[in-house]
Amino acid sequence: MLLAMASTVLPHLNRPASWFHALSDPTRLEIVVLLSHGERCVCELQDALVAAQSRLSFHLGVLKHAGVVTDRREGRWVYYALSPDALDGIADFARAVKPGKHAGSCQAACCP
């Protein structure tokens, strides 16, 4: 007999889910790697990725919406940078769910 699993996402998992969704694409990971060396103008990212402006804008939008990157406008140029707060949050989440940290804490009747 199969038991139905609840599919409700706990509210405190919405932020990590957003981060991991944003980081689930190789192009977006490449953007993160490029930005790990410091702030970059959108034209620098476009050249480094050999990407069309519309494609790059889409990926940057996903990263920005998730809070992984920030942007600032200087004249007609837009500069992107990684968000230290988001990176800290991702690292904190990964440490909190590291296997073995909660060993023996299961209290469910299904676990002998």
Buried (B, 14 or more C-beta within 10 A) or exposed (E): EEEEEEEEEEEEEEBBEBBBEBBEBEBBBBBBEBBEEEBBEBEBBBEBBEBEEEEBBBBBEBBBEBBBBBBEEEEEEBBBBBBEEBBEBBEEBEEEEEEEEEEEEEEEEEEE
